[in-house]
Amino acid sequence: MMMPCEVIVRYYLPAMRYRIAKELMGNYGWTQVEVSNKLNITQAAVSKYMGGKLDDRAKKFSESSEIKNAAKRIAKKIAEGEIKPTDSIYEFCLVCGTVRKEGKLCKLHFDMKRMEECKCDVCR
C-alpha cells in the first residue's frame, strides 16, 4: 500500500513545482533554467512539467485552489526576491498540511487505490 507521504512526494510536490514554474514563466518571463535554479530541480524536470508530461493524478491535484493559490503566492515571492529556500520549504509544508487536514489527500489516496473510505486520521 502506498503511504500518504508517498502520495505527497509523487503527486503533490510535482503539482506544486509545475504550478510555480508555470507562474514564473508565464507571468514573470523566467526561463526554464532560471526556474530550475530557483526551485533546485533540473531544467529537464521543468521542461517535462511545461510540456504537459505530468502524471494525470498530479495534474488533477494541481487544479485544486490550494495548490493554485499557494503557487501564485510563492512564485510572486520568488520573483520579487522576498523568499529564501527555507521560506519556500515552509510554504510547501503549510499547503501540504492544509490539504491533509481538509481530507483532500485522503480522497486522492483512496481514489487511487479504489479503497473504501476508512476511519483513520493519519493525514489529519
MOPAC internal coordinates of N, CA, C and O (Angstrom, degrees):
PM7 1SCF
backbone

  N    0.0000 0     0.00 0     0.00 0    0    0    0
  C    1.4568 1     0.00 0     0.00 0    1    0    0
  C    1.5257 1   109.37 1     0.00 0    2    1    0
  O    1.2310 1   120.67 1   -40.35 1    3    2    1
  N    1.2970 1   116.32 1   139.65 1    3    2    1
  C    1.4519 1   121.78 1   177.13 1    5    3    2
  C    1.5280 1   109.08 1   -78.55 1    6    5    3
  O    1.2310 1   120.91 1   -50.64 1    7    6    5
  N    1.3082 1   115.86 1   129.36 1    7    6    5
  C    1.4546 1   121.45 1   179.61 1    9    7    6
  C    1.5305 1   109.87 1   -78.43 1   10    9    7
  O    1.2310 1   119.73 1   -25.17 1   11   10    9
  N    1.3374 1   118.12 1   154.83 1   11   10    9
  C    1.4629 1   120.20 1   179.85 1   13   11   10
  C    1.5268 1   113.83 1   -54.59 1   14   13   11
  O    1.2310 1   119.95 1   141.58 1   15   14   13
  N    1.3197 1   117.70 1   -38.42 1   15   14   13
  C    1.4699 1   119.38 1  -179.97 1   17   15   14
  C    1.5218 1   111.66 1   -67.31 1   18   17   15
  O    1.2310 1   120.06 1   151.13 1   19   18   17
  N    1.3238 1   117.49 1   -28.87 1   19   18   17
  C    1.4638 1   120.26 1   175.12 1   21   19   18
  C    1.5181 1   110.32 1   -67.47 1   22   21   19
  O    1.2310 1   120.34 1   144.25 1   23   22   21
  N    1.3187 1   116.95 1   -35.75 1   23   22   21
  C    1.4653 1   121.33 1   176.56 1   25   23   22
  C    1.5310 1   108.93 1   -62.59 1   26   25   23
  O    1.2310 1   120.74 1   138.41 1   27   26   25
  N    1.3249 1   116.20 1   -41.59 1   27   26   25
  C    1.4655 1   120.69 1   178.29 1   29   27   26
  C    1.5288 1   110.20 1   -59.88 1   30   29   27
  O    1.2310 1   120.38 1   130.82 1   31   30   29
  N    1.3114 1   116.87 1   -49.18 1   31   30   29
  C    1.4616 1   121.14 1  -177.39 1   33   31   30
  C    1.5223 1   111.52 1   -65.24 1   34   33   31
  O    1.2310 1   120.38 1   138.28 1   35   34   33
  N    1.3202 1   116.88 1   -41.72 1   35   34   33
  C    1.4583 1   120.61 1  -174.62 1   37   35   34
  C    1.5336 1   113.27 1   -79.00 1   38   37   35
  O    1.2310 1   119.91 1   148.24 1   39   38   37
  N    1.3282 1   117.78 1   -31.76 1   39   38   37
  C    1.4705 1   119.85 1  -173.00 1   41   39   38
  C    1.5270 1   114.94 1  -121.21 1   42   41   39
  O    1.2310 1   120.13 1   136.88 1   43   42   41
  N    1.3280 1   117.35 1   -43.12 1   43   42   41
  C    1.4657 1   120.37 1  -177.23 1   45   43   42
  C    1.5275 1   111.75 1   -69.05 1   46   45   43
  O    1.2310 1   119.96 1   128.92 1   47   46   45
  N    1.3287 1   117.67 1   -51.08 1   47   46   45
  C    1.4639 1   119.82 1  -177.76 1   49   47   46
  C    1.5283 1   112.52 1   -60.83 1   50   49   47
  O    1.2310 1   119.20 1   133.26 1   51   50   49
  N    1.3410 1   119.14 1   -46.74 1   51   50   49
  C    1.4722 1   117.54 1   176.01 1   53   51   50
  C    1.5280 1   112.60 1   -61.92 1   54   53   51
  O    1.2310 1   120.05 1   143.66 1   55   54   53
  N    1.3185 1   117.52 1   -36.34 1   55   54   53
  C    1.4718 1   120.38 1   178.58 1   57   55   54
  C    1.5218 1   110.54 1   -62.87 1   58   57   55
  O    1.2310 1   120.40 1   136.08 1   59   58   57
  N    1.3381 1   116.85 1   -43.92 1   59   58   57
  C    1.4632 1   120.37 1   178.70 1   61   59   58
  C    1.5184 1   111.17 1   -65.94 1   62   61   59
  O    1.2310 1   120.38 1   135.12 1   63   62   61
  N    1.3206 1   116.88 1   -44.88 1   63   62   61
  C    1.4656 1   119.81 1  -179.76 1   65   63   62
  C    1.5184 1   111.20 1   -63.39 1   66   65   63
  O    1.2310 1   120.67 1   139.46 1   67   66   65
  N    1.3240 1   116.32 1   -40.54 1   67   66   65
  C    1.4634 1   121.05 1   177.19 1   69   67   66
  C    1.5267 1   110.66 1   -59.12 1   70   69   67
  O    1.2310 1   120.73 1   130.76 1   71   70   69
  N    1.3209 1   116.21 1   -49.24 1   71   70   69
  C    1.4704 1   120.15 1  -177.74 1   73   71   70
  C    1.5243 1   112.07 1   -64.88 1   74   73   71
  O    1.2310 1   120.31 1   139.35 1   75   74   73
  N    1.3171 1   117.01 1   -40.65 1   75   74   73
  C    1.4656 1   119.99 1   178.87 1   77   75   74
  C    1.5291 1   110.17 1   -66.69 1   78   77   75
  O    1.2310 1   120.47 1   135.78 1   79   78   77
  N    1.3274 1   116.72 1   -44.22 1   79   78   77
  C    1.4773 1   120.39 1   177.99 1   81   79   78
  C    1.5263 1   110.14 1   -59.80 1   82   81   79
  O    1.2310 1   120.64 1   135.91 1   83   82   81
  N    1.3108 1   116.38 1   -44.09 1   83   82   81
  C    1.4675 1   121.24 1   179.66 1   85   83   82
  C    1.5301 1   110.87 1   -60.44 1   86   85   83
  O    1.2310 1   120.74 1   136.60 1   87   86   85
  N    1.3208 1   116.19 1   -43.40 1   87   86   85
  C    1.4666 1   120.97 1   177.95 1   89   87   86
  C    1.5247 1   111.32 1   -62.90 1   90   89   87
  O    1.2310 1   120.70 1   130.10 1   91   90   89
  N    1.3320 1   116.27 1   -49.90 1   91   90   89
  C    1.4663 1   120.20 1  -176.79 1   93   91   90
  C    1.5208 1   111.85 1   -63.27 1   94   93   91
  O    1.2310 1   120.36 1   140.15 1   95   94   93
  N    1.3214 1   116.91 1   -39.85 1   95   94   93
  C    1.4572 1   119.86 1  -178.96 1   97   95   94
  C    1.5264 1   111.60 1   -77.48 1   98   97   95
  O    1.2310 1   120.61 1   137.66 1   99   98   97
  N    1.3212 1   116.44 1   -42.34 1   99   98   97
  C    1.4639 1   120.26 1  -175.93 1  101   99   98
  C    1.5163 1   114.69 1   -77.51 1  102  101   99
  O    1.2310 1   120.46 1   140.52 1  103  102  101
  N    1.3261 1   116.72 1   -39.48 1  103  102  101
  C    1.4644 1   119.77 1  -174.97 1  105  103  102
  C    1.5248 1   114.55 1  -101.82 1  106  105  103
  O    1.2310 1   120.42 1   162.32 1  107  106  105
  N    1.3326 1   116.80 1   -17.68 1  107  106  105
  C    1.4605 1   119.42 1  -176.87 1  109  107  106
  C    1.5247 1   112.86 1  -121.60 1  110  109  107
  O    1.2310 1   120.12 1   178.42 1  111  110  109
  N    1.3412 1   117.38 1    -1.58 1  111  110  109
  C    1.4551 1   121.70 1   175.44 1  113  111  110
  C    1.5191 1   115.58 1    71.13 1  114  113  111
  O    1.2310 1   120.35 1  -157.66 1  115  114  113
  N    1.3160 1   116.93 1    22.34 1  115  114  113
  C    1.4571 1   120.17 1  -179.98 1  117  115  114
  C    1.5206 1   110.22 1   -74.33 1  118  117  115
  O    1.2310 1   121.18 1   -25.58 1  119  118  117
  N    1.3288 1   115.35 1   154.42 1  119  118  117
  C    1.4603 1   121.21 1   175.53 1  121  119  118
  C    1.5322 1   109.11 1   -89.72 1  122  121  119
  O    1.2310 1   121.33 1   -12.91 1  123  122  121
  N    1.3162 1   115.06 1   167.09 1  123  122  121
  C    1.4684 1   119.72 1   177.04 1  125  123  122
  C    1.5273 1   111.00 1   -60.28 1  126  125  123
  O    1.2310 1   120.52 1   141.54 1  127  126  125
  N    1.3130 1   116.62 1   -38.46 1  127  126  125
  C    1.4705 1   120.60 1  -179.80 1  129  127  126
  C    1.5271 1   110.21 1   -64.91 1  130  129  127
  O    1.2310 1   120.24 1   135.91 1  131  130  129
  N    1.3238 1   117.14 1   -44.09 1  131  130  129
  C    1.4673 1   120.30 1   179.05 1  133  131  130
  C    1.5315 1   110.55 1   -62.00 1  134  133  131
  O    1.2310 1   120.63 1   136.68 1  135  134  133
  N    1.3190 1   116.39 1   -43.32 1  135  134  133
  C    1.4587 1   120.86 1   179.11 1  137  135  134
  C    1.5280 1   110.30 1   -63.52 1  138  137  135
  O    1.2310 1   120.63 1   133.85 1  139  138  137
  N    1.3131 1   116.40 1   -46.15 1  139  138  137
  C    1.4671 1   119.53 1  -178.09 1  141  139  138
  C    1.5229 1   110.91 1   -62.07 1  142  141  139
  O    1.2310 1   120.11 1   139.88 1  143  142  141
  N    1.3358 1   117.40 1   -40.12 1  143  142  141
  C    1.4662 1   120.36 1   178.41 1  145  143  142
  C    1.5208 1   111.78 1   -63.79 1  146  145  143
  O    1.2310 1   120.47 1   137.04 1  147  146  145
  N    1.3085 1   116.71 1   -42.96 1  147  146  145
  C    1.4632 1   119.68 1  -176.67 1  149  147  146
  C    1.5247 1   112.09 1   -73.48 1  150  149  147
  O    1.2310 1   119.95 1   144.88 1  151  150  149
  N    1.3395 1   117.70 1   -35.12 1  151  150  149
  C    1.4646 1   120.53 1  -179.85 1  153  151  150
  C    1.5288 1   112.31 1   -89.07 1  154  153  151
  O    1.2310 1   121.09 1   176.23 1  155  154  153
  N    1.3309 1   115.53 1    -3.77 1  155  154  153
  C    1.4654 1   121.73 1   179.71 1  157  155  154
  C    1.5311 1   111.73 1    58.21 1  158  157  155
  O    1.2310 1   121.86 1  -134.81 1  159  158  157
  N    1.3255 1   114.04 1    45.19 1  159  158  157
  C    1.4633 1   121.70 1   173.81 1  161  159  158
  C    1.5273 1   106.93 1  -129.40 1  162  161  159
  O    1.2310 1   120.23 1   -11.16 1  163  162  161
  N    1.3053 1   117.17 1   168.84 1  163  162  161
  C    1.4582 1   119.27 1  -178.76 1  165  163  162
  C    1.5297 1   111.22 1   -75.90 1  166  165  163
  O    1.2310 1   121.56 1   -23.13 1  167  166  165
  N    1.3244 1   114.61 1   156.87 1  167  166  165
  C    1.4595 1   120.00 1   175.38 1  169  167  166
  C    1.5221 1   109.15 1   -64.44 1  170  169  167
  O    1.2310 1   120.41 1   147.73 1  171  170  169
  N    1.3357 1   116.81 1   -32.27 1  171  170  169
  C    1.4704 1   120.87 1   178.22 1  173  171  170
  C    1.5311 1   110.66 1   -63.21 1  174  173  171
  O    1.2310 1   120.34 1   142.92 1  175  174  173
  N    1.3332 1   116.95 1   -37.08 1  175  174  173
  C    1.4670 1   119.98 1   177.99 1  177  175  174
  C    1.5230 1   110.30 1   -65.76 1  178  177  175
  O    1.2310 1   120.46 1   137.40 1  179  178  177
  N    1.3230 1   116.72 1   -42.60 1  179  178  177
  C    1.4707 1   120.00 1   177.87 1  181  179  178
  C    1.5216 1   109.64 1   -62.12 1  182  181  179
  O    1.2310 1   120.55 1   136.08 1  183  182  181
  N    1.3261 1   116.55 1   -43.92 1  183  182  181
  C    1.4595 1   120.96 1   178.63 1  185  183  182
  C    1.5268 1   110.89 1   -59.60 1  186  185  183
  O    1.2310 1   120.95 1   136.99 1  187  186  185
  N    1.3109 1   115.79 1   -43.01 1  187  186  185
  C    1.4677 1   121.20 1   178.61 1  189  187  186
  C    1.5295 1   110.63 1   -60.53 1  190  189  187
  O    1.2310 1   120.61 1   132.72 1  191  190  189
  N    1.3344 1   116.43 1   -47.28 1  191  190  189
  C    1.4683 1   120.27 1   179.38 1  193  191  190
  C    1.5218 1   110.65 1   -61.03 1  194  193  191
  O    1.2310 1   120.64 1   132.59 1  195  194  193
  N    1.3215 1   116.39 1   -47.41 1  195  194  193
  C    1.4610 1   119.89 1  -175.21 1  197  195  194
  C    1.5253 1   112.00 1   -71.84 1  198  197  195
  O    1.2310 1   120.45 1   158.16 1  199  198  197
  N    1.3241 1   116.74 1   -21.84 1  199  198  197
  C    1.4647 1   120.95 1   177.37 1  201  199  198
  C    1.5183 1   112.73 1   -84.12 1  202  201  199
  O    1.2310 1   120.66 1  -177.06 1  203  202  201
  N    1.3286 1   116.34 1     2.94 1  203  202  201
  C    1.4518 1   120.52 1   178.09 1  205  203  202
  C    1.5171 1   114.33 1    81.00 1  206  205  203
  O    1.2310 1   120.39 1  -165.57 1  207  206  205
  N    1.3159 1   116.86 1    14.43 1  207  206  205
  C    1.4652 1   120.18 1  -178.32 1  209  207  206
  C    1.5251 1   110.66 1   -92.72 1  210  209  207
  O    1.2310 1   121.61 1  -128.81 1  211  210  209
  N    1.2917 1   114.53 1    51.19 1  211  210  209
  C    1.4523 1   122.28 1   177.89 1  213  211  210
  C    1.5261 1   106.90 1  -103.11 1  214  213  211
  O    1.2310 1   120.32 1   -40.93 1  215  214  213
  N    1.2952 1   117.00 1   139.07 1  215  214  213
  C    1.4611 1   121.79 1   177.64 1  217  215  214
  C    1.5334 1   109.75 1   -51.57 1  218  217  215
  O    1.2310 1   120.17 1   -35.77 1  219  218  217
  N    1.3177 1   117.28 1   144.23 1  219  218  217
  C    1.4729 1   121.13 1  -177.71 1  221  219  218
  C    1.5262 1   112.47 1   -56.80 1  222  221  219
  O    1.2310 1   120.42 1   141.62 1  223  222  221
  N    1.3254 1   116.79 1   -38.38 1  223  222  221
  C    1.4682 1   119.26 1   179.23 1  225  223  222
  C    1.5246 1   110.95 1   -69.30 1  226  225  223
  O    1.2310 1   120.34 1   141.76 1  227  226  225
  N    1.3116 1   116.95 1   -38.24 1  227  226  225
  C    1.4632 1   120.29 1   177.39 1  229  227  226
  C    1.5293 1   109.80 1   -66.01 1  230  229  227
  O    1.2310 1   120.39 1   141.08 1  231  230  229
  N    1.3463 1   116.86 1   -38.92 1  231  230  229
  C    1.4673 1   120.23 1   176.59 1  233  231  230
  C    1.5254 1   110.23 1   -60.33 1  234  233  231
  O    1.2310 1   121.05 1   134.10 1  235  234  233
  N    1.3198 1   115.60 1   -45.90 1  235  234  233
  C    1.4642 1   120.22 1   179.75 1  237  235  234
  C    1.5333 1   110.14 1   -61.70 1  238  237  235
  O    1.2310 1   120.94 1   135.59 1  239  238  237
  N    1.3084 1   115.82 1   -44.41 1  239  238  237
  C    1.4618 1   121.05 1   178.87 1  241  239  238
  C    1.5290 1   110.43 1   -61.22 1  242  241  239
  O    1.2310 1   120.63 1   142.24 1  243  242  241
  N    1.3429 1   116.40 1   -37.76 1  243  242  241
  C    1.4680 1   120.57 1  -177.63 1  245  243  242
  C    1.5279 1   112.61 1   -67.99 1  246  245  243
  O    1.2310 1   120.44 1   165.65 1  247  246  245
  N    1.3126 1   116.76 1   -14.35 1  247  246  245
  C    1.4631 1   120.64 1   179.40 1  249  247  246
  C    1.5233 1   112.99 1   -84.59 1  250  249  247
  O    1.2310 1   119.80 1   171.69 1  251  250  249
  N    1.3204 1   117.98 1    -8.31 1  251  250  249
  C    1.4669 1   119.67 1  -178.48 1  253  251  250
  C    1.5216 1   110.27 1   -68.07 1  254  253  251
  O    1.2310 1   120.81 1   -32.45 1  255  254  253
  N    1.3003 1   116.05 1   147.55 1  255  254  253
  C    1.4659 1   120.54 1  -178.31 1  257  255  254
  C    1.5229 1   111.58 1   -62.58 1  258  257  255
  O    1.2310 1   119.84 1   145.80 1  259  258  257
  N    1.3240 1   117.91 1   -34.20 1  259  258  257
  C    1.4635 1   120.30 1   179.31 1  261  259  258
  C    1.5228 1   110.93 1   -62.64 1  262  261  259
  O    1.2310 1   120.97 1   135.43 1  263  262  261
  N    1.3149 1   115.75 1   -44.57 1  263  262  261
  C    1.4681 1   120.54 1  -178.92 1  265  263  262
  C    1.5313 1   110.07 1   -67.08 1  266  265  263
  O    1.2310 1   120.48 1   132.44 1  267  266  265
  N    1.3254 1   116.69 1   -47.56 1  267  266  265
  C    1.4670 1   120.39 1  -179.26 1  269  267  266
  C    1.5265 1   111.40 1   -59.80 1  270  269  267
  O    1.2310 1   120.56 1   131.35 1  271  270  269
  N    1.3237 1   116.53 1   -48.65 1  271  270  269
  C    1.4641 1   120.49 1  -177.80 1  273  271  270
  C    1.5246 1   111.87 1   -65.16 1  274  273  271
  O    1.2310 1   120.65 1   137.03 1  275  274  273
  N    1.3196 1   116.35 1   -42.97 1  275  274  273
  C    1.4646 1   119.83 1   179.39 1  277  275  274
  C    1.5278 1   110.55 1   -64.44 1  278  277  275
  O    1.2310 1   120.30 1   138.50 1  279  278  277
  N    1.3201 1   117.03 1   -41.50 1  279  278  277
  C    1.4667 1   120.64 1  -179.72 1  281  279  278
  C    1.5293 1   110.94 1   -63.10 1  282  281  279
  O    1.2310 1   120.25 1   138.76 1  283  282  281
  N    1.3158 1   117.14 1   -41.24 1  283  282  281
  C    1.4711 1   120.31 1   177.14 1  285  283  282
  C    1.5214 1   110.73 1   -61.58 1  286  285  283
  O    1.2310 1   120.97 1   134.80 1  287  286  285
  N    1.3191 1   115.76 1   -45.20 1  287  286  285
  C    1.4673 1   121.56 1  -179.12 1  289  287  286
  C    1.5318 1   110.77 1   -63.77 1  290  289  287
  O    1.2310 1   120.51 1   133.32 1  291  290  289
  N    1.3250 1   116.63 1   -46.68 1  291  290  289
  C    1.4577 1   121.01 1  -178.69 1  293  291  290
  C    1.5319 1   110.67 1   -67.17 1  294  293  291
  O    1.2310 1   120.27 1   136.09 1  295  294  293
  N    1.3329 1   117.10 1   -43.91 1  295  294  293
  C    1.4728 1   120.55 1   179.49 1  297  295  294
  C    1.5183 1   111.17 1   -60.33 1  298  297  295
  O    1.2310 1   120.45 1   139.17 1  299  298  297
  N    1.3121 1   116.75 1   -40.83 1  299  298  297
  C    1.4724 1   120.46 1   179.02 1  301  299  298
  C    1.5203 1   110.42 1   -62.52 1  302  301  299
  O    1.2310 1   120.59 1   135.42 1  303  302  301
  N    1.3181 1   116.47 1   -44.58 1  303  302  301
  C    1.4683 1   120.35 1   179.28 1  305  303  302
  C    1.5315 1   110.91 1   -64.63 1  306  305  303
  O    1.2310 1   120.42 1   140.50 1  307  306  305
  N    1.3211 1   116.80 1   -39.50 1  307  306  305
  C    1.4673 1   120.53 1   178.65 1  309  307  306
  C    1.5267 1   109.52 1   -64.95 1  310  309  307
  O    1.2310 1   120.32 1   131.90 1  311  310  309
  N    1.3177 1   116.99 1   -48.10 1  311  310  309
  C    1.4644 1   121.61 1  -177.01 1  313  311  310
  C    1.5236 1   111.73 1   -63.13 1  314  313  311
  O    1.2310 1   120.48 1   146.13 1  315  314  313
  N    1.3104 1   116.69 1   -33.87 1  315  314  313
  C    1.4656 1   120.62 1  -178.77 1  317  315  314
  C    1.5265 1   112.60 1   -90.99 1  318  317  315
  O    1.2310 1   120.64 1  -176.02 1  319  318  317
  N    1.3237 1   116.39 1     3.98 1  319  318  317
  C    1.4564 1   120.61 1   177.46 1  321  319  318
  C    1.5146 1   114.19 1    70.16 1  322  321  319
  O    1.2310 1   120.45 1  -157.60 1  323  322  321
  N    1.3173 1   116.74 1    22.40 1  323  322  321
  C    1.4649 1   121.13 1  -177.24 1  325  323  322
  C    1.5185 1   114.08 1   -93.14 1  326  325  323
  O    1.2310 1   120.33 1  -178.29 1  327  326  325
  N    1.3159 1   116.98 1     1.71 1  327  326  325
  C    1.4547 1   118.75 1  -171.95 1  329  327  326
  C    1.5290 1   110.45 1  -127.32 1  330  329  327
  O    1.2310 1   121.27 1   -42.47 1  331  330  329
  N    1.3095 1   115.18 1   137.53 1  331  330  329
  C    1.4575 1   122.10 1   175.36 1  333  331  330
  C    1.5263 1   107.21 1  -101.31 1  334  333  331
  O    1.2310 1   119.93 1   -17.26 1  335  334  333
  N    1.3288 1   117.74 1   162.74 1  335  334  333
  C    1.4672 1   119.17 1   179.05 1  337  335  334
  C    1.5286 1   113.29 1   -53.34 1  338  337  335
  O    1.2310 1   120.07 1   141.18 1  339  338  337
  N    1.3181 1   117.47 1   -38.82 1  339  338  337
  C    1.4666 1   119.05 1   179.36 1  341  339  338
  C    1.5198 1   111.62 1   -66.91 1  342  341  339
  O    1.2310 1   120.09 1   148.47 1  343  342  341
  N    1.3264 1   117.43 1   -31.53 1  343  342  341
  C    1.4630 1   120.68 1   177.06 1  345  343  342
  C    1.5172 1   110.96 1   -67.02 1  346  345  343
  O    1.2310 1   120.27 1   140.18 1  347  346  345
  N    1.3314 1   117.09 1   -39.82 1  347  346  345
  C    1.4639 1   119.22 1  -179.22 1  349  347  346
  C    1.5208 1   110.34 1   -68.07 1  350  349  347
  O    1.2310 1   120.02 1   145.47 1  351  350  349
  N    1.3324 1   117.57 1   -34.53 1  351  350  349
  C    1.4666 1   120.12 1   175.12 1  353  351  350
  C    1.5228 1   109.23 1   -60.80 1  354  353  351
  O    1.2310 1   120.65 1   134.38 1  355  354  353
  N    1.3058 1   116.36 1   -45.62 1  355  354  353
  C    1.4655 1   120.98 1   178.45 1  357  355  354
  C    1.5267 1   110.64 1   -58.74 1  358  357  355
  O    1.2310 1   120.33 1   134.36 1  359  358  357
  N    1.3245 1   116.97 1   -45.64 1  359  358  357
  C    1.4695 1   121.20 1  -179.44 1  361  359  358
  C    1.5242 1   111.31 1   -61.79 1  362  361  359
  O    1.2310 1   120.10 1   135.04 1  363  362  361
  N    1.3262 1   117.42 1   -44.96 1  363  362  361
  C    1.4654 1   121.74 1   178.85 1  365  363  362
  C    1.5323 1   109.67 1   -59.67 1  366  365  363
  O    1.2310 1   120.86 1   133.43 1  367  366  365
  N    1.3276 1   115.95 1   -46.57 1  367  366  365
  C    1.4678 1   120.37 1  -177.62 1  369  367  366
  C    1.5253 1   111.70 1   -67.37 1  370  369  367
  O    1.2310 1   120.27 1   145.12 1  371  370  369
  N    1.3128 1   117.09 1   -34.88 1  371  370  369
  C    1.4588 1   121.04 1   178.08 1  373  371  370
  C    1.5294 1   110.83 1   -62.06 1  374  373  371
  O    1.2310 1   120.34 1   133.51 1  375  374  373
  N    1.3138 1   116.95 1   -46.49 1  375  374  373
  C    1.4636 1   120.88 1   179.42 1  377  375  374
  C    1.5238 1   109.92 1   -66.43 1  378  377  375
  O    1.2310 1   120.43 1   138.65 1  379  378  377
  N    1.3194 1   116.78 1   -41.35 1  379  378  377
  C    1.4629 1   120.78 1   178.26 1  381  379  378
  C    1.5243 1   109.66 1   -57.49 1  382  381  379
  O    1.2310 1   120.60 1   134.27 1  383  382  381
  N    1.3266 1   116.46 1   -45.73 1  383  382  381
  C    1.4636 1   120.55 1   178.75 1  385  383  382
  C    1.5120 1   112.39 1   -60.00 1  386  385  383
  O    1.2310 1   120.47 1   139.44 1  387  386  385
  N    1.3191 1   116.71 1   -40.56 1  387  386  385
  C    1.4698 1   121.40 1   179.02 1  389  387  386
  C    1.5258 1   110.58 1   -64.41 1  390  389  387
  O    1.2310 1   120.78 1   133.90 1  391  390  389
  N    1.3269 1   116.12 1   -46.10 1  391  390  389
  C    1.4677 1   121.33 1  -179.63 1  393  391  390
  C    1.5329 1   109.81 1   -61.50 1  394  393  391
  O    1.2310 1   120.66 1   141.08 1  395  394  393
  N    1.3091 1   116.35 1   -38.92 1  395  394  393
  C    1.4706 1   120.38 1   179.42 1  397  395  394
  C    1.5281 1   110.84 1   -69.71 1  398  397  395
  O    1.2310 1   120.17 1   132.53 1  399  398  397
  N    1.3253 1   117.29 1   -47.47 1  399  398  397
  C    1.4685 1   121.03 1  -177.21 1  401  399  398
  C    1.5234 1   112.21 1   -62.50 1  402  401  399
  O    1.2310 1   120.73 1   144.45 1  403  402  401
  N    1.3222 1   116.21 1   -35.55 1  403  402  401
  C    1.4657 1   120.22 1  -178.29 1  405  403  402
  C    1.5185 1   112.79 1   -81.58 1  406  405  403
  O    1.2310 1   119.95 1   178.70 1  407  406  405
  N    1.3235 1   117.69 1    -1.30 1  407  406  405
  C    1.4561 1   121.20 1   177.17 1  409  407  406
  C    1.5124 1   115.31 1    82.37 1  410  409  407
  O    1.2310 1   119.84 1  -175.50 1  411  410  409
  N    1.3294 1   117.90 1     4.50 1  411  410  409
  C    1.4643 1   119.94 1  -178.86 1  413  411  410
  C    1.5181 1   111.65 1   -70.45 1  414  413  411
  O    1.2310 1   120.33 1   146.85 1  415  414  413
  N    1.3155 1   116.97 1   -33.15 1  415  414  413
  C    1.4613 1   119.85 1   176.09 1  417  415  414
  C    1.5212 1   109.61 1   -66.37 1  418  417  415
  O    1.2310 1   120.36 1   137.30 1  419  418  417
  N    1.3372 1   116.92 1   -42.70 1  419  418  417
  C    1.4667 1   120.44 1   178.61 1  421  419  418
  C    1.5264 1   110.85 1   -59.56 1  422  421  419
  O    1.2310 1   120.84 1   136.88 1  423  422  421
  N    1.3244 1   116.01 1   -43.12 1  423  422  421
  C    1.4677 1   119.19 1  -179.28 1  425  423  422
  C    1.5263 1   110.30 1   -61.22 1  426  425  423
  O    1.2310 1   120.30 1   133.19 1  427  426  425
  N    1.3264 1   117.03 1   -46.81 1  427  426  425
  C    1.4628 1   120.22 1   178.49 1  429  427  426
  C    1.5220 1   110.08 1   -61.12 1  430  429  427
  O    1.2310 1   120.30 1   135.47 1  431  430  429
  N    1.3179 1   117.03 1   -44.53 1  431  430  429
  C    1.4588 1   122.48 1  -178.56 1  433  431  430
  C    1.5322 1   110.71 1   -60.27 1  434  433  431
  O    1.2310 1   120.34 1   132.74 1  435  434  433
  N    1.3116 1   116.95 1   -47.26 1  435  434  433
  C    1.4622 1   120.37 1  -178.58 1  437  435  434
  C    1.5290 1   111.72 1   -70.05 1  438  437  435
  O    1.2310 1   120.06 1   142.06 1  439  438  437
  N    1.3203 1   117.49 1   -37.94 1  439  438  437
  C    1.4672 1   120.44 1   177.49 1  441  439  438
  C    1.5256 1   110.84 1   -62.38 1  442  441  439
  O    1.2310 1   120.69 1   141.04 1  443  442  441
  N    1.3231 1   116.28 1   -38.96 1  443  442  441
  C    1.4595 1   120.58 1  -178.97 1  445  443  442
  C    1.5191 1   111.89 1   -61.75 1  446  445  443
  O    1.2310 1   120.70 1   138.24 1  447  446  445
  N    1.2932 1   116.27 1   -41.76 1  447  446  445
  C    1.4598 1   121.30 1  -174.00 1  449  447  446
  C    1.5264 1   112.91 1   -98.26 1  450  449  447
  O    1.2310 1   121.04 1  -176.99 1  451  450  449
  N    1.3387 1   115.62 1     3.01 1  451  450  449
  C    1.4705 1   120.72 1  -177.80 1  453  451  450
  C    1.5293 1   110.06 1    51.11 1  454  453  451
  O    1.2310 1   121.68 1  -136.52 1  455  454  453
  N    1.3074 1   114.39 1    43.48 1  455  454  453
  C    1.4643 1   120.94 1  -179.05 1  457  455  454
  C    1.5143 1   109.30 1   -96.55 1  458  457  455
  O    1.2310 1   121.34 1   -24.86 1  459  458  457
  N    1.2910 1   115.04 1   155.14 1  459  458  457
  C    1.4518 1   120.00 1   171.93 1  461  459  458
  C    1.5215 1   107.36 1   -74.39 1  462  461  459
  O    1.2310 1   120.90 1   -32.40 1  463  462  461
  N    1.3123 1   115.88 1   147.60 1  463  462  461
  C    1.4511 1   118.77 1   177.14 1  465  463  462
  C    1.5181 1   110.31 1   -61.15 1  466  465  463
  O    1.2310 1   120.65 1   -44.60 1  467  466  465
  N    1.2939 1   116.35 1   135.40 1  467  466  465
  C    1.4552 1   119.09 1  -178.94 1  469  467  466
  C    1.5236 1   110.13 1  -106.55 1  470  469  467
  O    1.2310 1   121.16 1    -0.32 1  471  470  469
  N    1.2800 1   115.38 1   179.68 1  471  470  469
  C    1.4610 1   120.79 1  -177.65 1  473  471  470
  C    1.5260 1   111.73 1  -101.70 1  474  473  471
  O    1.2310 1   120.19 1  -165.69 1  475  474  473
  N    1.3354 1   117.24 1    14.31 1  475  474  473
  C    1.4638 1   119.43 1  -178.51 1  477  475  474
  C    1.5351 1   110.43 1   -71.11 1  478  477  475
  O    1.2310 1   120.98 1   -18.29 1  479  478  477
  N    1.2931 1   115.74 1   161.71 1  479  478  477
  C    1.4545 1   120.51 1   175.93 1  481  479  478
  C    1.5377 1   110.68 1  -130.67 1  482  481  479
  O    1.2310 1   121.00 1  -152.69 1  483  482  481
  N    1.3259 1   115.69 1    27.31 1  483  482  481
  C    1.4501 1   121.31 1  -177.24 1  485  483  482
  C    1.5359 1   110.84 1   -57.88 1  486  485  483
  O    1.2310 1   120.61 1   135.17 1  487  486  485
  N    1.3107 1   116.44 1   -44.83 1  487  486  485
  C    1.4707 1   120.37 1  -176.18 1  489  487  486
  C    1.5221 1   112.95 1   -74.24 1  490  489  487
  O    1.2310 1   120.53 1   159.12 1  491  490  489
  N    1.2703 1   116.59 1   -20.88 1  491  490  489
  C    1.4600 1   119.58 1  -174.32 1  493  491  490
  C    1.4838 1   110.38 1   -97.84 1  494  493  491
  O    1.2310 1   120.10 1   180.00 1  495  494  493

